[in-house]
């Protein structure tokens, strides 16, 4: 059995993530996804917390048919231990990591494959687009709160 491992935050799960997971699974028989913990994500230079907490992101990943096992990614240093613990044959990452010493040293332990990113989609782009839409909506003269329906008013009174 050929085992494949990939790492990521997988926040705001989108088509680019699904495509990466599908292609990673196609390289082997068993796909392990190491999902970055909230603490790991916020320990770096970018202190932005993921939208979904770690547990929710893991549940979303477990629901993807290409994923066989989800484990936590707590640090950069755990990768060799993961390769040994899960008997990994191949580590797969997006092409944005190609040449990075964060993954290149793993070639001493297994195959390392970089897959092309999906054009036009990323979590960062989704965040920017949603923010731009929100700012645009707030700046329009017709931006008003939704009307209160009789059902909503009844709920408010019963609370």
N, C-alpha and C positions, 0 to 999 in steps of 0.2 A: 504494500500500500504506500503510495506516494503522498506525503503530507506537505501542505503549503501553509505558510503563515504570513499574515499581513498585519500592519499596525496602523492605527489612526484614531482620530477623535470621533468621526462619523456623526457630527452634530448636524442637525437639519438634513437628515438623510435624503439624498437626491439621486437623480439618474446617473450622475457621474460616479457616485459611490456604488450603486447597484451594478453598473457596467464593470467597474474595477473588480468587485467581488465575483461576478460571473466569469470574467476572464481569468482571475486568480484560481478559481475552482477548476477551470478547464485545464490547468497545468498539473493537476493531480487528482487524487481520489478523496481527499479529506482537507477541508479548509478551516483553519483556525484563525480567528480574528482577535487581536489584542486591542481592546478599546481603551483609550487613554482615560485614566481616572480624572475627576474634577481637580484634584490636588496637583496631579502631574501637569495638566493643561495650564493651570494658573501659576505654576512654579517658574515658568519661562519668562522671556522678555515681554510677551504679550499677556497681560494680566486679565484678558477678557474671559469671563466664564462662559462655558457652553450654554446654549439656550436650554437644552435638555440635560438633566442630571445623568450621572454615569449609569445608574440602574435603568433608567428609561432608555438610554442609548443602547444598552446591552439587550434589553427586551426587543427593541426594534431590530437589532442585528440578528437576534435569535429567530425572528420571524421571517428572515430572508432565506429562501430555500437553498441558496448556494452555500450558506454558512453551516458548518457542522458543530463548531464549538466557539464560544466567546469567553475570553479570559481578560483580566485587567492588565493594562499597561501602567505600571507605577513609576518607572524610571527608564532612562536611556540605557542604564547598565544591565538591565535584566535580559537583554536579547539572547546572549549566548546561553544563559540558563534555560530560557524558553526553548531554544533549538534543541538542547539536550533533553529537557523534560518531556517534550512532545514529539521527539524523534523527527524533527522537521528536515525535509529534503530541500525545500525551496522557500526563500523569503521573497515576497512580492511587494513592491512599492510603486507609487506613482512616479512618473518620469521627472517630476519636479525634485526628487531626491537623488537623481542619477549623479554619480560622482561624489556624493557626500560621504565623508568619513563616518557619519552616523550609521551607515549601512555597508559601505565597501569592505570594512574589516570582517564582516560576516562571511565573506567568500572563503575564509579559512575553515569554516564550519559547515557550509552548505552552498547551494547555488543561490545567487541573488539575481532577480529579474525585475526590471523597471518597465512598467506598462505605460503607454501614452495616456495622458489625461484626456478627459472628454472636453472637447472644445466648447466654450461658451457657458460653462457651468462650474460653480464652486460655491462653497459655503460663504466665503467672503463676498462674492458677487451677489448672492441671495440677500445677505444682510444689507449690503449697500443699496440694492434695488428696493427692498422693503422700507428702508429709512428714507430714500428719495421719494417713494410713493407717499409715505406718511407726511413728510414735510410739504409735498405738493398738495395733498388733500387739506392740510390745515391752512394753507394759504389761499384757498379758493373761497370766494364770497358766499357760495351756497353751502359751505360746510357747516352743517348743524347736527346736533345729536339726533339719533333716530326718534321718531314719535313714540310716545308711550301708548301702548295698546291697552285695552281694558284688561287683558290677561296679565300683562306686566304690572299694572297698577294693583290688581287683586293680589298678586304675589307679594308686592311690596307691603301691602296692608297686613298680610298674614304673617310676615316675618317678625 
